[in-house]
Amino acid sequence: MITPFSATVTGWITSTFHHRGFAKPALYFLFILLSYYLGYLSANVNNPSYDHPPPPRTADTDHYKFQTRCVDPVPPQHVRQTIIDRVFNGSSPYQHFPQAHIKPFLRHQRIKGWGSTGLVFRNLIQKVEPRTIIEIGTFLGASAIHMAELTRQLGLQTQIVCIDDFRGWPGLPKRFQDIKMVNGDTMLLYQFMQNVVSVNGTENIIFLPFSTGSTLEKLCEWGVFADLIEVDAGHDFHSAWSDINRAYKLLKPGGILFGHDYFTVADNRGVRRAVNMFARVKGLRVKADGQHWGECKIDLTTHVTYNLWDLIISLTFFSSSLCLTHAHNKQTQALDNLYRTKRSGDSAIDTSNFKPPQDVKTDRVVLSQEGHKEKDKIERWPGQPMVNFDQYGGYVTVNESGGRAFYYYFVEAEESKESLPLLLWLNGGPGCSSLSYGAMQELGPFRVNSDGKTLYRNKFAWNHAANVLFVESPAGVGFSYSNISSYYNECGDESTAEDNYVFLLNWLERFSEYKDRDFYISGESYAGHYVPQLAHTILHYNKMANKTLINLKGILIGNAVINDETDELGMYDYFQTHALISDETSDQIHKHCDFSANATEETYECKKAMDVADHDSSDHINIYNIYAPLCLSQDLTSNPKRMSDVIDPCSEYYTHVYMNREDVQDAIHANVTKLDHDWEPCSDIIRQWGDSPSTIIPLLKEFMENNLRVWVFSGDTDGRVPVTSTKYSLNLMNLPVKTSWHPWLYQGEMGGFAQVYEGDLTFATVLGAGHQVPSYKPKNALALVTHFLTGEPLDGPGN
């Protein structure tokens, strides 16, 4: 019996022993023994089963096998000269560059890429310490230049080989209008070379300006192998499949093959399909967590462990996991991705001030809701303890022609539901689920046990103070969906605000007893956009109708994204004041980085400084709570752990497992259309964000002018949207202080600090809480929201 594990390992042995000249009979004998031994082990070990389709026919993979015989590897120190001799007739291609006739078409430096300075590069280079790196798909060299800089910092003598035909793609001239096209030539090769020259990288970076398939064949023929290979060229299936298979042949034992754009929808998700098929053929297990993907090629004695920012393919030998990653909070990734995109010089994201949707016809968008409330009632979640309040879940159509529907979860107050207000909670991302975080990990009535099957009560749920409504928005988040898949490439702040508003109108029609109830909107993180924008839309249409359509009374936002410039600057200042980065790194950021809304593309020096800061602050800590433990094991337990009031660091994983169970989805009336993707805490199918204003401060001022209650709170151990960022942002409003900075107490214990401004704006910190305040300090969070809803100030000592 030959198992996938034995096939993979023996495939490596075959290639390795072949290079070292072992006789074929001995090799075959070893192959048979090892196959039987591994087959015996796999038959007696409880291996997890994976619901994958069968691997492709052998003929399907034969198309991409090498047509030439790979020679023995050349020593790493000879890689550069081998390529120069084979391709450039013995002379460096950078010699005498740039020539006079080329100079007018070049910028001194145009280092552009996507995800080119992510932590994945530093993590992999530190683990592998590569002498040779091959990059398949280079564009303007941003990743190659970054990797060259990292290897120099680590004292490595590394040669980077870049493969690209440097022709671009049909949409390139429109996307990058500053890149000159001369007689049909995009000039990418010359700008790439200029970028390398500008950073003094000519000794470390060599290039091959040809198609990837033929070039990889030649590297095999020349004996150029690598310790680290990045695949990021063609995104269609056939290109990606060809590049991955050929690159794998050039990977040295102990090396790592990784790539980008696993979750992109471009070219019919070609990269993802190629990676998944490769994993099936090789008997590997895919674990997805973002955009990068990776795979280890190992020998029998080396256990390679590495952290990829996004996706891992794990190869298991016996029962030991050889390629591991600890869980990262997907909210962090969503927000980081948005900021990186907004900072890029060619970003298409509209950062102008928010404008309310203009074409909402309330008499047309409100549909009949007769009978829906009764059908939405949830009798019981699987594994739920007994409760004495009603709960509902189901879908509300927000765009009938586009087939968009939002999933909601509603819990009525434990007591006095007839008199307590209605509170909407939104999570941010953008693209993260309020069901995952708000309802199941923060302020909802239940949390998921470590067995992934049962629930336990949250003693400090917010339905002690209000009737609480959660909604997954926009479409593409959680169980919410669009029947037109192109919508997932058109999401943004304005469309989300419009759909959230239409959702509310229809939900209030369904639950008509709440139409005149005092209504408040709350949320955290990127809901610092969602909440004010929805509130602004409600005010706008109330004025347009000259009556109160929705009885909005106030907003509450926590660790909120408010103002890009101060959010980013405050984050790095927080890192420095909390000893997460060095003073030197902080100085470099202040010297080279401009976070203002009208800033042009970041300098390379700024990118380098931020990369060092992000690595130092984020690699081995939970940036959403710098003092909290990481989730280092994602194994479920057969029996629930004994739970405390504070959230388990692996709760996101437990929730993911629980929400993907069919019995759970049936019980809460979710996934009724049987979506073609799993439920995720943050969306994997929303890959573009069209508009994101650089500030929402004008909206906060508007609310104060309209006598809305505005409270802003901040957990003081959050490093991603920290208290410094919020203070910097509020200081820009230049508001007169009504009640000066003071500690606030709850039941005689310190809850945090507060300051009240004229115009009914309160800023409060929560002592010892991270980004998700109700997760880390549930008792204090409940006290805070209770004070907010009643309008009572947070009392200090002696009050």
N, C-alpha and C positions, 0 to 999 in steps of 0.2 A: 504494500500500500504506500503510495507516494503522496504525502500531504502537501498543501500549499507551502507550509513552512520548510519542509525538506526540499521541495523544488527550488525555493528561493536560495536557501543556504547552499545546496549542492551546485546551483547555477553559479554562485560566487566561487565555490571551490574549483569548479571546472575552469572558469576563466583564469583564476589565480594560478592553479597548478599548470595550466597550459603555458602560461608565460614562463614558468620556472622549469619547464622541460621534463615533467614527469611522464613516464611511459603510460600509454593508453590502457593496457590491461590492468595495471595497478590502479589507475584512476577509476576505471569502471568498477573494479572490485570494491574500492572504497565507497563509491557512489551507491552500490547495492546495499552494503552494510549499513550505511548511514540512513538510507531510505527506510529500510526495515526497522531500524532502531527508532527513528522519529515517528514512523507509523504506529509502532507499538505504544510509544508515549502518548501520542495524540488520541489513541483509542481509549486510553485510561485516564485522561485528564478532562475535566469538565470545561471545555473551551466554550466561550460564548458563541452563539450563532448569529450570523448577520444576514439580514433579509436582502441580499443582493441578487440581481438577475445573473444568469450564468455567464461565464466569460465568453468573449468572442471566439469564433472558430480560429484555428491556427492560421488559416490562410489570411485572415484579416490582419494579423500581426506580422506576417511575413513580408508585407509590402514595405516595412520600415526597418528591416534588418540591414546591417552593413553589407555592402557589396564588396568591400575590400577587407583584407586581413590586417588587424591592428598589430603593429610592431611593439616591441618592448618600450616602456615609457622612457623618454629622455629625462635626464636629471632636471629638477626645477630651475637650476641656475642657467640651463641652456635653452629653456623654452623661448625666451625672447629672441635670441639669436637664430634659433631654428626657424621661427616664423619670418624674421627679417631675410634670412638666406633664401627661404622657399618662395617668398612672395615679393619682396622688395629688392631683389638682386644684391643683397648684402649691405644696403645702406638704409639708415633710419628714415622712415617716411616723414618724420618731423624736420629733417634737415632742410634748412633754408626756407622753412614755412613761417608765415604765409608769403607767397609770391605777390608781387606788386599788383598784378591784375585781379587778385582775389580780395585784397584788403578792403576795397570799398563796400563789399557786400557782407562784411562780417562785423559783429559787435565784439567788443573786447571780451565780454563774458556773457554767455546766455545759457546758464546751467539750469535746465528745466527737466523735471520728471514728475512721476506720480508715485508717492510713497517711497521716494528715493533715499530718504534719510531716517527711515523707521528703525526702531530698536531691533528688528529682526536681523539687520546686518551686523550690528555690534555683537549681539548674542551669538550668532553663528560663527563669526570670526574669532571670538574669544574661545569658543568651544573647540573649534577645529584647528585653529592656528594654521591657516592654509599657506602653502608656498605658491600654489597656482590656483587662480580663480578664472573660470570661464563665464562670461556673461553673454547670453543669447538674446539679442534684442537690446540695443544700446540707446537709440535715439540721440540725444545730445550729451550723453555721458554722465548724467547726474549721479546715478547709482555707482558707476565705476569710480568716479572721482571721490565719492563719499567712502567707498570701500578702500580705496588707496590711502585716504587720509587716516582711516581707522587702523589699517595695518601699520602705517608709520608710527602712529601713537603707541601701538603695542610692541614696537620694536621688531616687527616681522619683515623679512625680505620676501615680499610677495609680488608675483607678476600677474597682472590682470589682462586677460585676453578677451577683447570685445568683438562680437560677431554681429554684423548688421549690414544690409545692403545700402543703408542710408538713403533710401528713395522716398520714405514716408508713405502716405496713403492719400487717396483722392481728396479727402476733406482737409488736408494739411494747410494749404494756402489760406483757406477761410478761417481756420482755427488759430493759426499763428501768422498774422499778417506782417509781423516784423521780420519774419524769415524770408529772405529774398529768393525768388525763383528766377533763374537766368537760363533762357533757352530751354525751358522744361526741366532744368536741374534745380532741385530744392535747396542745394548748397548745405545739406545737413552734414555731410562728411566734413566739409571745411569748417563749419561752425563747431562741430564736435572736436576737431583737432585744435581749433583756437581755444576752446574751453580747457582742454588738457594742457596746452602750452601756458595758459594764464595762471594755472595753479602749480606749475612746475612738475607736472606728472608724466612727462614724456619717457622717463626711465622705467616707470612702473606700469604704464598702460600702453598696450600694443593693440592694433585692430586688424580685422580681416573684413574688407568691404565687399562681401559676397553673400549669396543666399545661404541661409542657415544649414539646409540639408546637405548641400555639396561641401560646405566648409567643415562641418562636423565629420563627414567622411574622410576629408583630407587630414584632419587632426588625428584621427585614428590611424591613418596610413603613416603619419609622421611621428607617432608616438607621443603626442601631446595630451596628457591626462591631467585631471584636476582634483583638488581636495574639496572644492566648493564650486557648484555650478548653479547659476540662476537662469531660469527659463522665462522670458518675458518678451517674446517676439509676436508671431501671428497668433490671433485669438480665435480663429476658426478651428474647428475640431481637427482637421487633417494636419494643419500646420503645428498645432500644439502637440498632437499625438506623435508626429514625426520627430519633433524637437525633443520631447521627453524621452522617447525610446533611444534615440541616438546619443543624447547627453548621458543617459544612464550607463552606456557602454564606456564612457570616458571618465567615469567616476572611480577614484581610487578607493581601495578598502579603507573604511573609517570615515569616508567623505560624506557630504550631504548634498542632495539635489533639492532645490526649492524653486519657487516661482511666485508669480503675482496674478491677480485678477481671477481668483477662483470663483468669486461670486458675481462677476460682471455678467450682465445680460447680453453683452455684445456678441455678435456672430452666433446667436442661438445657444449661448452658454457653452461655447466650444471648449474653453479651457477646463471648465468643471467636468464636462463629459469625458475629455481626454484623461484627466487625472483619475477620475473614478474608474475608467476602464483599465488604466495602467495598474491601479491598485488591485483590481480583481484578477488580472492576469498574473500579477506577481504574488497574490495571496496576502496583500497588505490590508490594513484597516485604516479607513479615512476618518479623521475627526476634524470637523470644520468649525472655525471660530472667527472668520473674517475674510481678508483678501489673499494673504500669502498662503502657499502650500509648501510642504517639504517632505523629504524622504531620506532615510539613512541607509547607506550601504556599508555593512559592517563585516568584520571578520569574527571568528568564533570566540575570541577572547576579549573583544573590546565592547564595553557597554557605553554607548554614546547617549548622553542626555543633553537636550538643548531646548531652549525656549523660542518658539516661533511666535510672532505677534499674532498670527491669524490661523493657519491651518497646519495640522500635523498628519502625516501618514505614519503609523506605527508598525514596525516589524517586530514580531515576537518570536523569541527562540526559547524553547521549553516553556517555562511559566514566568520568565523574567521580562519585564517591559524595558525595551532598549531605547526607545525614543519617546520621551515624556514631555508634557508641558503642564504647568499649574494653571488653574482657571483664572482668566482675567475677566473683570467686569465688563460686560458688553456695552453698558452705558458709556464707560470711559472711551471705548473705541469709537462709538458713534459720534461723540462730541469732538474727539481728537480729529477724526476724519473730516468733519465739517470745518473745523478751524484751519486744518492744513489746506483744504481746498480754497477757503476764502483768502488765505494768505498768498496763494500762488498768483503770479503776475497775470496769468491769462484766465483767471477764474470767471466763469459765466454767471456766477451767483449775483443776483441783484441785491445790493446792500442798502438801498435807499429806504427812507422812512416808510413804515407800514401804512397802507391805505385799506380801508374796509371794502369788502366785496360790494360791487355796485348793482348787481343784477339779481339779487335774491327777492323773488316775488313771494311774499309769505302766503298769499292765497293759493299759490301753485305748488309750493314745495311741501306744504303740510298735507300729508296723506291720511286716509282713514286708518284709525288705530283700533277699531272696534274688535274686541275679543282677544287682542294680543297680550294684554296684561295678564289675563288669567292663564294663557298658555305659557307665559314666561316664568311663572312661579317655580322656583327650585324647591323641590321637596327635601332634598338632602344631597350634599356632596358625598361621594364615596369616602368612607373612613372618617366622616365628620362627627364630632361630639354633639350632644343634644344642645339646642339653643331655643330661646323664647322670642325670637324676632323673625319676621318674614324676609325672604331674599328672592331676587329675581335675576334672570339672565336671558339674553336673547339679542336679536338683531333689529336695528332701526335703519331703514333706507334713507340715505342722505343725498343720493343723486339717482333718480329713477332711470334716466336715459343712459347714464354711464354704468349702471348696475353696481353702484357703490353702496355698501352697507357696513355699519359699525356694530361691533359687539359691545354690549354693556353688561355690567354687573352692579346690582343695586341692593344695598342692605338698609333696611329700615332701622330706626333707633330702637334700642332695647326697651326704653321707657319714653313715654310722652311723645310718640312719633307724630301725633296730631299737631303739636305746638312747636316742636323743634324745627330749625331751618333745614333747607336742602343744601348740601355741600357737594360740589363736583371736584374730583381729584384727577389731575392729569400728570403723567410722567413725561419726560422729555426725550432726549436722544440727540437729534431727532430720530424718530423711528422706534422708540422703546415703549413697551407695553405697561399700561397702568394696571392691568390685571396681574402681571408678573411681579412688579415692584410694589406699587401702592397697595393693592388688595392682598397679595399673598406674602409679602415680606415686610411691610411697613405698618399700615394703619387699618387694614382689614380685620375682620373678626377671627380669621384662621391663619395659621402658618403650616407649612408642610413638614412632616416629620422626616427623619433621615432614612426611613424605609421607602420613601417615595410612594407610599400607599395610603397613609393615614394623615389626619389633620389634628392639630391641637389648638386650643383657644388662645387668642391674644387678649390678655387681661386689660390692655390699654387701647383697645380698638376705638376708633373715632366715632363709632355709632353709639357711644355713650353720650356724645355731645350733639350729634346731628344725624339726619338721614343722609347716607353717603352713597354717591354715585361714581362709578369708575367707567371709563370708556377707552377702548383701544382705538387710537387715531394717529395718523391718517389711515386710509385704506392701504392694506399691505402690512399693517402692524398686527401681530397676534392673530386672532381669528377674523379680524376685519378684512374685507376684500373688495376688489373691483373686478367686474366681468370683462373689462377692457384692460389688458395687461400693460398697454403703453402708458397708462396713467402712472404706473410705478416709476416712470422716468420723468414725470412732470410734477412731482410733489413739491411743496414749498410752504412757507408760512401763510401766504394769502389763501391758497386753496384749502389748507388745513383749518384756518379760522372760519372760512365759509362753511365747510362741511360740519365743523363742530357746532356752528350756530344752527344749521338746519337740523342736525341731530337733536339739539335741545328743544327746538320748536316741536318736533315730532314726538320726542320722549314726553314732554309736558302734555301733549295731546293724549298720549297713552296713559299717563299717570296724572289725570286732570286735577286731582286733589292737591297737587303741588303747584298749580299754575300761579296762585297768588302768594305762595309761601316766600319768605325772605330767602334769597338765593345768594350763595357765595361760591367763588371759584378759587381753588387752591392747586398747588403743584410744586414741583421742584426741578432743578437743573434747567434743561432747555424749555421747560414749561414756563420759565421766565420770559419766553416769547409767547408761547401758546396762551397762557392765562391773560396777560394784558391785551393781547390781540383779540381774543374772544370777548373780553369785557368791552373793549372799544367798539367792536361790531355790535354788541347788544345795545350800547348807548346810542350808536348811530341809528339803528333801526327803531329804537324807542322814540327818538326824536323825529324820524321820518314819518312814523305812524301817528305821532302826537299823542301817544298813550303808552302805558307800560305793558309791553309784550312779555318781557321777562323782568322779574322784580329783583334786579341785581343790587346788592347792598355793599359788597366789598370783595377784595382779593387778598390772598395770602400766598406768598411765594418763598420758597426755601432754597438756599444755596443756588441762587438763580442766575442764569446767563442774562445779564442786563445790558452791558455796554462792552463791545469787543475790546477796545483799547485798554480800559481799566481791568477788565476780566483777565486778559493775558498778562499785563504788567503785574497785577496783584498776585497772580499765581506764582510767577517766578520770584517775586519779593517774598512771598510766603515760604517758598523753598529755601531761600537764603536765610531768613530769620528763624527757621526751624531746623537748620543744619542739615538740610537735604542736598544742598549743592555748596560748592566752595564760593568764597568771596570773589575769586578770580573769574569763575564762570558767570556769576551775577554781574560783575563789572563788564564783561564782554557783551552780555545781553543788553545792558543799559547803553553801552557804547555803540553797538552795531544794529540794534533792532528798533524799528519804528512800527508801533502797533496802531497808529492812528488810522482812522477810516479812509483817509485820502492817501495813504502810503502806497508807493509803487511796490514792485516785486522785491522780496527780501534779498539781501545780499548773501553771498555764500558764507561770509563770516558769521552772520546772524544765524543761518541754518546750522552751522557747526556748533555754535555756542548753545543753541536750543537743544540740539541732539545730545550734547554732553549733559545738559541739565535734565532732559527727559530720561536719559539712561540712569543717571545717578539717583533720580528721585522715584523712578517707577519700576525698576527692574525687579526688585525683591521686596517691595512693599505694596500695600493696597493704597493707591493714591486717593481713593475715596474715603479712607480713614487711615491716616498714617500710623496709628498706633494699634490697629486691629490686625489679627492674624490673617494669613492667606488661606485659601482653600487649596490644600496640597494633595488631597485625595478625593476623587469623585466617586468612590465606591458607596453604594447604598448599604445599609445595615439590615440584617434580617429582623431585628427588633429596633423600635425607635430609641434614639438616644434620649437621655434625660435632658429636657430643654430648660433653659433659663429664659428670662425676659429679653435678654440681648440676643440678637440674630446670630444664627450659626453661619460662619463664613462660606459654607457650601450650600446655603439655602437656595441660591439661584439654580444650582444643579438639581436639587430635590424638586424644585418647582417645575423645572423643565421636564423632568421625567413624569411627574404627576399630571401635568396639563396635556401631555401627549397620549395619555391613556384613553382608549375609546370609551370606557365606561364613564370616565369623568366628563368627557365632551358630551356624551349623551345626556348625562344628568343635568348639565348646566345649559343645555340647548345650544351648544357651540359646534362649529365646523359642520353645519348642516349641508353645505355644498360639497364637502369632501375635497378640501384644497389639495393641490399637488405638492405641497411642502409642509414640513413640520411646523408646529407652533414654536416660536422662538421668543425669548425675552426681549430681543431687539431684532428688528426686521432684517432678513438677508435678501429680500427682493426689492426693497427701495434702495436704489443705488445712486440716485441723483437728487439734488435739492436745489430748486430753482431760485428761491429768494429767501434772504435772511438778513433783515435790517441790522446795521452795525450798532444800533442803540434802540432801546425802548423807553428811555428816560422821558421823552415828550408825552408818552402815554400815561406814565405815572403822574405827571403834573396835571394832565387832563382829568384824571380820576379825582384828584384832590379838589380841583375846581368844581367838580360835580358832586362833591360831598360823599364820595365813596370812601369806605374804610380801606386803608392800604397798610398791610403789615408785611415786612420783609424779615425773614429769619435766616440764621446761618449756624450750622454745626461747626464748631471751631477746630475740629481735627480733619476736616475735608481739605485735601491739597489740590483738587482739580478746579473747583469753583470756591475758593477759600474766603474766609471772613475779610481778608485784606482787599480782595477784589470788590466785594459788596460795599465796604466802607469807601473805597476810592470812587465807586460809581455814585453812591448817594451824596458824596461830597460835591460832585459836579452839579447837583441840583441847587446848592447854595440856599438851603432852607433854614429859617430861624429855628433855634432849638426851644422847645417848650419845656421838656423835662430832661435834664442833663444825664449823662452816662451814669448808670447805677446798677448794682447787682439786683437780680430778681430771685425770689425764693419760692419754693413750693414745699409745703409741709415742713417748713423749717430748714430745708436743705437748699444749697445753692443751685439754681437752675441755669444761670448764665448772666448776661448783662443786657441792658436795654437803654434805648434813648428814644424820646418822642419828639417829633417835629411839629411845628405849626401846620395845620391843614390835615391833621389826623393820619400822619404817617408814623408808624412805629418800626424801629429796627431792634431786633432782639437776637442775641447769640444763645446757643445751647451748649453748655459746658460739656466737653468730652464726647460730643456727637460728631459723626462723620457726615458725608454727603446726604445719606438717607437718614435724616434725623429720627423719624419714628422707629427705625430699625435699631439704632444704637442707644437711644434714650427714650423709650416708649412712654414712660410715665411723664417725663417733662414735656414731651411732644403733645400729649393729651392735655396737660395743663395749659400749654401755650395756645392750642386751638380753642380750648374752652374760653379763655380770656378774649381771644380774637372775636369769637362769635357773639359773646355777650357785651363786648366793648369795654370790658373792665381792664384797667391798666395792670401791667405786671408789677406787683408790689415789691418794694425793697425792704430792708430791715427797718423795723419800727413802724411799718404801715399796717 
